Amino acid sequence: MDHEPDSWTKFAIRFSLADPRIASTVVGINTPEQLHTILDAVEEPLPAPEVVAAAHRICTETRKQHGVQANTAGVPVY
């Protein structure tokens, strides 16, 4: 990715919405501000496919660096 997103929280929500393999996302909310951040993220456009692909590459590289295996569904296995 060429630049960091304005909010990693918003990116994570949009990233999970953009991936059809993700059936649900659990979000912990402690304050009204956090709720507004999540709601804003849901209303914003999804990341472009090339951004999602880049994020997947970064996740894969990071898992390999730390010795974390992925199962066939792509979910990390610890």
C-alpha positions as CSV (number, residue, x, y, z in Angstrom):
1,M,0.0,0.0,0.0
2,D,1.4,3.4,-1.0
3,H,0.0,5.3,2.1
4,E,-1.6,4.6,5.4
5,P,-5.3,4.9,5.7
6,D,-6.8,7.8,7.6
7,S,-8.0,5.4,10.3
8,W,-6.9,1.8,10.7
9,T,-10.1,1.0,12.5
10,K,-12.2,2.2,9.5
11,F,-9.9,0.3,7.1
12,A,-10.2,-2.9,9.1
13,I,-14.0,-2.6,9.0
14,R,-14.1,-1.8,5.3
15,F,-11.5,-4.6,4.6
16,S,-13.7,-7.2,6.3
17,L,-16.8,-5.9,4.4
18,A,-14.9,-6.2,1.1
19,D,-13.9,-9.8,1.6
20,P,-16.7,-12.2,0.7
21,R,-15.0,-14.9,2.8
22,I,-15.7,-13.0,6.0
23,A,-19.2,-13.7,7.2
24,S,-19.1,-11.5,10.3
25,T,-16.9,-9.1,12.1
26,V,-16.9,-8.7,15.9
27,V,-16.3,-5.1,17.0
28,G,-15.8,-4.0,20.6
29,I,-17.2,-0.5,21.3
30,N,-16.6,1.3,24.6
31,T,-17.6,4.9,23.8
32,P,-20.1,6.8,21.6
33,E,-17.1,8.1,19.5
34,Q,-16.1,4.5,18.7
35,L,-19.6,3.7,17.6
36,H,-19.6,6.8,15.3
37,T,-16.2,5.7,13.8
38,I,-17.6,2.2,13.0
39,L,-20.8,3.6,11.5
40,D,-18.8,6.1,9.4
41,A,-16.6,3.2,8.2
42,V,-19.7,1.2,7.1
43,E,-21.0,4.1,5.1
44,E,-17.7,4.8,3.3
45,P,-16.7,3.1,0.0
46,L,-15.0,-0.3,0.2
47,P,-11.3,-0.4,-0.5
48,A,-10.3,-0.9,-4.2
49,P,-9.6,-4.6,-5.1
50,E,-5.9,-3.8,-5.5
51,V,-5.8,-2.4,-1.9
52,V,-7.5,-5.5,-0.5
53,A,-5.0,-7.7,-2.5
54,A,-2.1,-5.7,-1.1
55,A,-3.4,-6.0,2.5
56,H,-3.7,-9.8,2.0
57,R,-0.1,-9.9,0.7
58,I,1.1,-8.0,3.8
59,C,-0.9,-10.3,6.1
60,T,0.6,-13.4,4.4
61,E,4.1,-12.0,4.6
62,T,3.7,-11.1,8.3
63,R,2.3,-14.5,9.1
64,K,5.3,-16.1,7.4
65,Q,7.7,-13.9,9.3
66,H,6.2,-14.9,12.6
67,G,5.7,-18.5,11.8
68,V,1.9,-18.4,11.9
69,Q,0.3,-21.0,9.6
70,A,-2.9,-20.4,7.8
71,N,-5.5,-23.1,7.2
72,T,-7.3,-23.6,3.9
73,A,-9.9,-20.9,4.8
74,G,-7.1,-18.3,5.2
75,V,-7.7,-18.0,8.9
76,P,-4.6,-17.9,11.1
77,V,-4.0,-21.0,13.1
78,Y,-2.0,-20.5,16.3
